[in-house]
Amino acid sequence: MPAITAAMFVVLTCYAIAAANLAAEPYTVCLRTQALVKSTTLVLADIAELSGEDEALVTKLARMPLGSVADVRLLRRSEVLSLIRSFFPGLENVSLTGAEFTRVSVATRTPEAAEIAAILKAHLAAVSSWREDEIEVRSIDNLKAMELPLGDIRMRVVSRGKPSDYRKMLVLVEAVLDGKPLRTFWVKADVRVHAQVAQVARPVPYGRALQADDLHQILCEIEDPRADYIRDCAEAIGMTAKRALAPGDLLNRSWLAEVRLVRNGEMVRLLAQNGSVSISVLARALQDGRLGDRIKVRNVDSDRALTAVVIGRGEVRLSH
């Protein structure tokens, strides 16, 4: 019996020693001197080699977040230890070795030309009357100077105004990370715009209202970014020329004055035709109208509201 008791004591003592050794086994975190990371969000495994008996715990340690880095960041050993103790308050047997601090930098990339072209086209479409399919970005310079971190980086054009020259555009582009500006770059671009605009077809003297035969549509390159061209000829019909217009001129909106041939509330002559019979009655305009506009008028005799087309100064024709 004493022999059995002695044997059990020896076995229990061995287990106790093994358990004590296991509990004392440290988890080692060896910090690297430098770390190049692909993501702007850091975890402990990005900057250190980890080891320990409990693989599950080592995995949790490896995934411990260390915050973010936009460009370059220095992480000191004391800072890392403080973060470990805050995330794992019950873990005492952690040994930090290696470098006193780790210099963390983010791997970078150069944006593709197509990536910059897309935001330039979207910007021009927003500040002008041109559609994106009418805008061509022929070349982009200075891309090699644009180093962006790998990750979810969004870029946008900072300028909100129109450029002064399409062919020699100088644009400020901003890289944004998590909704915050990260860095800015100057980009040079050669842009061409080809669009349908109204062109003067025959001489139009100063002060005359434009007619349909005065204009035609033309597809051409738009060289002046600041010009506000009329896109649709119908939009200019009835407007008055504020200057003499020559054949071949691209019709600029600033050259025209809007003329209202009919004003709301005034008396107009309402023309109606039924076969070969034409009649004319008085009506009161219920809306302003330019040449060709459809407006509401009220027949003075019958007090009926009718729809009519403006055909001249103070004249409308019944619309069917």
N, C-alpha and C positions, 0 to 999 in steps of 0.2 A: 504493500500500500504506500509506504513512504517513497518507494521507487517510482510509482506511477505519478504521485504528486510532484515529485521532482521533475519528471519528464514534462508534465503539463506546464510547470512553471517555466521551463526552458523554452517551450513552444510559444507560450504567450509573450515571453520576453522578446523573442525574435520578431513576432508580429508587431509588437509595440515599437521596437527599434526601426522596423521597416516603415511603419506608418509615420513615425517621427521624421525619418529621412525624406519620405514623400512630401510631407507637409513643409519641410524645410527646403525642398527643391525649388529654386527660384525660376521666375519667368524672365528671360533675358530679352531686353530691347536694345539692339545695337544700332545707334544712329549713324547714318551715312554723312559724309562731309558735304556732298552735293546730291541733289535729286532733280531729275528732269521729268516732269509729269505731263500727261496729255490732257488731263481735266483740270479745270480751275477749282474744283472741289477736292480738298485733300483728305486722305485717311492715313492712319499710322503706317500702314504697309508701304506707302509711297516713299517714306523717308527712313525706314528702319528694317532690319532683319529681326524676326521674332522667333523665339523658341521656348519650349516648356513641355511639361508632362501632359497637361490636359489640352488635347488638340482643339476641342470645342472652344475652350477659353482663349487659346491662341488665335483662333479664327475671329472671335469677337474683338480681341485686341487689335487685330490687323484691320478691322473695319471701323475702328473708332474714328469719328470725324475730327478733323483738325482745323476746320474753317475753310476759307477760300484764299486763293492767290490770283491776282490779276496779271502780274508780270513777274516780279522777283520778291521773295519773302525769306527772312531769316527766322528759324525756329530754334530757340535755345533748349538745352537739355532740361533745365529747371521748368520751363514752360510746358514741355511734353510731360514731365513727371506730374506736374500739377493737374494737367488734363486727365491723365490716367487715374489719378486718385479721385477726381471728381466724377468720372464715369464708372469707376469700379472701387467704391469706398471700402469694400471688405477685402480687397486684394493688397496684402502687405508685402509679400515676397516677390517684388518686382525689382530687377536690377537693370539700370540704364548704363550702357557702355557706349563706346565709340566716340564720335565727335562731340565737342562741347556745344556746337550749334550746326544746323544743317541749312545750307543755302538752297532754296527751292526755286526753280524757274520753270516756266510753262513752255512746252514745245510750241512752236509757231508755224504758221503756214502763210503763203502768199495767195491772196484771193485770185480767182480766175477772172479773166477779162469779161466773160459773159455775166458774171455775178455783179460787177460794177456797171456794166451796160444796162442791166435790168433796172437797177435803182435810178440810173440817169434818165432812162426813158419814162419811168413812172413819175419822176420829178417834173420833167418837161411837160408831160401830159397834164399834170396838176396845175402848172402855172401858165399854160398857154391853151389855145383852142385846138391844138393838134392831138390826134390820137396816137397811141403807142405804135400802131402798125404803120404810121406815116413818118416815124422817127427812126433813123438809122445811125447807130454808133459805129463809125468806121474804124477807129483806133483809140486805144487808151494807153497813156504813158504813165510812168512813175509807179507801176505796180510793185516793182521789186523793193521799193521803200516801205511798202505796207506789210508789216508783220503782225499777224493776228494770232491770238491764242487758239488752240484747238478747242472746240466746244461750241456751244449754242450762241454764236456771235451774230448779231443783227447789224446791218449797216444802213445808213440813211444819209441823204444829202442835207446839209445844214442850211444852205442858202434857200430862201423862199422866193426870190425874185427871178425875173427873166435874165438870161445871159446877155451879154453885149455882143457876142460873136459865137455863132454855132461852130465854126470851124476851128476855133482856138478857145475852147471852153476851159476855164480853170475853176474847178469845183471843190468845195470843202466837204469831205466825206467823214462821217463820224461812226466809229464802231461802238456798239452798245452791248453790255453784258448785264443780264438780269435787270434790265430797265434803267441801268445807270451808264452814263458816258464813260467809255474806257480810254479811247484815244482818237485823235483826228488826223486826217491825211489830206494833202492837196493832190488832186488828180487832174491830169490834162487829157482832154478828149477832143476828137474830131467828129462832129455830129452833122448830119445832113437831114433836112426835112423836105419831103416831097408830098404835096397836098393839092387838092382841087380847090381853087379860089375863083372869084369873079374877076374877069378882065374886061377893060373898056374896049368895045368893038368899033366905035365911031366917035368922032369928036362930040363932046358935050360942053356947051358953053356954061359959064358961071351963072348960077341962079335957076337953071332949068331943071325940072323934075325928070328923073331917069325913067326911061321906058324899057320895055322888054328887049327891043332891038338894039339898045345901047350896050348890052353886055352879053358875054358868053362865059361858060366855064372853061377852065384850063388847068391841066396838071403840070405843075412846075416846081422847081426848087425854091424854097423860102429862104432867102439870104438874110433878111433883117428880122432878128428876133423880137424887136420892139414894135414892129408894125402890126396893127390890128386889122387884118384883111377880112373882107366880107366873104364868107364861105359859099353862100347860096345866092344866086342872082336874084331870086324872088324876094329876098330880104331887102334889097336896095330899090326895088321898083317903087316909084312914087316919092322917093327921097330927093332932096334938092342938092345940086352940086354947089359946094362952098368955094370951089375953084374950077378953073377950066380943066377938063379931063381929056387926055389924048389917047388915041388908039394904042393898045399895048400896055397901058398902065394897069397894074394890079390894084384893085379897088380897095382903098384904105378907108376904114370906117370914119376916121377923123376928117375926111374930105367931104362928108355928106351931112346934111341937116334933115332931121325927120320932119316931114310935113303932114299935118293932120288936115285932110281935106274936109272932114266933117267933125264937128265938135258936139259933145253931149249937150242936149237941151236946145240946140238951134234948129230952126226950120230948114228943111231940105225939100228938094223936088224928087218925088218918088215916081220912077218910070216903070210901067208894066206893059208887057206885050202878050197878046193872045192871037197867034197866027199873024195875019197882016194888020191887025188892029193894035195901035199903041195908045196908051192913055198916060196922063201925067196928073198927079194929085199932090197936095201938100202933106207932109208928115213931119213929125218931130223926132230928131235923133235921140236915142236912148243910150248911145255909146259914142266915144271918139272913134274915128276911123281914118286909115290911110288908103291910098289907091289899092283896090283889090280886096280890102278887108270886108268880111261879113259882119254886119252889125245889126242890132235891133232898132227898129223905128216904130212909131205909132202913127197910124193913119188918122189925120185930124177929123175927117168926116165920119168914119165908122168907129173910131176909138179902138181899133184892133192893133195888137202888137204883131209886127211882121219882121221877117228876116230879109235884109237887102244887102247888095254888094255896092261898095263905094266905087263910082266910075268917074268922078270929077269933083271939082270944088262945089260943095253944096248939092251934089247930085248922087242919087243911089238908084239901083235897079232891083226890082223885086226878084228874090231868089226862090227858085222852085226846089 
